[in-house]
Amino acid sequence: MEEPQRGIRAAYTDSTVTVYQAYSPVIGLPAVREGRFPALWKRDRMTWIKPSFLWMMYRCGWGAKEGQEVVLAVEISRDGFDWALRNACLSSYARGVHADRAAWQRQLKRAPARVQWDPERDLHLQPLPYRSLQLGLSGEAARRYADEWTVAVRDVTPLAHEIQALVRSGALDSANRLLPQEHAYPVEDAFLAHLRG
């Protein structure tokens, strides 16, 4: 089955969706230990969450980049995730979605969340011909993410390292079997119409 050009693929349950982030140990390890983000985590900054495990691996270099050594799988409520999507704005102007550039800038300034569609990645972290969602949260959305929506926080750094080692050794089938099972996230097209850019 052909992948949609822009789609949300994620590991999810009836009530939660898993997103990924990577942090330095000073933030990542307490988050895992406490099951929520520590006070040190800045709730007034933009934070980007990624439902795609492989896009996170591309971004953090399998947990090897400085300041991104702890890879987190953050399980959040689907209600919260859907709220962020409903209240998001595209991070760049898109003709046909926005009336004009000024209207987009006004919307972007007000929106507590923003969306980018970045090329999905394969096991070698090379771009694929379709895009995956990156969701930026700021203001109210960032605070709600940290303090209301987060259900569980897991350290998936060992998994990242194991998959990377298998890829390096050429054992792609074994690496593929270890990947989190991501499926098309169930949202109606109309729900994402303002984010299709």
N, C-alpha and C positions, 0 to 999 in steps of 0.2 A: 504494500500500500504506500502511495506517495505521501511524503510529509508535506503539510501546508507550509507555504513560504514563511509565514509568521505564526508560531504556535507556542502554547504553553505546554511543555512536557514536564511532568513532575511525578515524584513518588507521593502518593496521597492515600488517605483513608476517608471514611465517611465524614470525619470531623476535623482532620488535620491535613496539612500539606508540609512537605519537607523542603527547606531552602538551605543554601550553603553560604558560609562566610569563612574567612580565614583571618586570624588575628595573631598578635604576638602572644607568647605564653602568659604575660602578665594580665591579659584580658581573657584569653581563651581557656586557660586552665581553671580559674575561678568560675567561669561560666559553666563549665562542665561539672565541676564539683557542686555548685549551688543550683544547677538546673535553670539558671536565669543570669542575665547580664549583671556584672558587678557595678557598684557605684562609679567606678573608674571609667566605665563605658559612657561616652559622651552622648547624652540624649538630645543635645541641641545641634548635632551635626548630621549631615546627610549620610545615610548608611545604605549600601547596595546589597540586596539579597538576590540569590540566583537559584532557581529551581533545578537547573542543569548541573549535575555533578561534574561532567567533563568540561563544561565551560568554567566552573570553579577551578578545576585542575589547571586549565590553561592560564587562568588569571593568577593563581598562586604558585605555579610551577611545581605542582604535586606537593605543596607545603614546604618548598625549599627557599622561597623568596623571603628576604628579611622583613620582619614584621607580619608575616603570614605563615608562620611555622605550625600553627595549630589550626587544623581544618575542622570546622564545626558543621554538623548537620543539626539544624534548628527546626524542630517541629512546631509549627504555629497553627492557630485555629484557622479553619477555612473561612469562617465568618470574617476574621481580620484580614486575611489575604484578599478576599473578595471586596471588602471595604476599600482596601488600598487600590485595587484595580479600578473600582468605580470612581474613586476620587483622584485618579492619576491623570497626568498630562504627558504627552510625548516630550522627550527631552530635546527634540529639534523640530523646527517648523516643517509641516507637511501640507503641501497644496492639496485642497480637496477635503482635508480633515478640519483645517482651521480657516476661518473666513479670510484672514490675512495675517501677515507677520505680527502686526501690533496686537491682534486678538490673541494669538498664540502666546506672546510675551506676557500679556495680562493674565492669561490662564495659568501659565507656568509659575508666575509669581505667587498666585493664590493656592496652587495645588500642593497638598501635603505629600504627594507621591509623584514620581515621574518614571516613565518607561523608555527603555532602549531595547531595540531588537538587534542583537549581535549574532554573527555567524555561529551556529552550533559547531561543536568540535568532535573529531573522531578520537580513537584511542591514541593516535600519534599527536593529538592536539592540533591537527590540521583543520582548516575551516571546511565545513560542509555547505552545500548549496541552499540551505534553509536556515532560518534564524530562530533564536531562543530569547525568551524574555529575561531582562535584567530589570529589577524593580528598585528604584531609589526611594528611600523613606526619609522625610525630614519633619521637623516640627511635631505636630500632633501624631502623625503616623509613626515616627521613630519612637516616641514615648510609648505609644500603645503597643508597638511591636515588642519593646523591651519589657514592659510592665504588665501587659494584659494578654497579648496574643501568644506569647511563648509558652508552650506546653512542656517541652523537653529539649535539652541540649546534649548532643553526643559528640565525642571526639572521634572523628573518622580519619585522623592522620595516619594511623597504622594501615587502614584500608587503602588510603591513597598511595602509601609507599609500597604496599604489596602489589597493587595493580600496576604501578609504574615499573616495578622489578619484572613482572611478567611480560609487560610490553617490551621492555628492553631485551629480554631473552627470546622474544619472538613467539611467546605462548599467548597469542591473541585470543584464542577460544577460551582459555582459562581466565584471562583478564576480563573478557566480556561477561563471563558467568558471575564474576564478583561485583559487577557494576550494580548500583541501585536500580531497581526496576521502575523506570519512568514511563508514564503513559500520557496520552493527550488529556489535559485537565478539562473537566466537563464544564464549559461555559458556552452560552449561546453566542453566535456571531454578533448579534446586536449589542451584547454586553461589552464587547471589545471594539465596537465600531469607532469610538473616539481615540483608539490606540493603534489603529491599523497602519498609519503612515507610510 
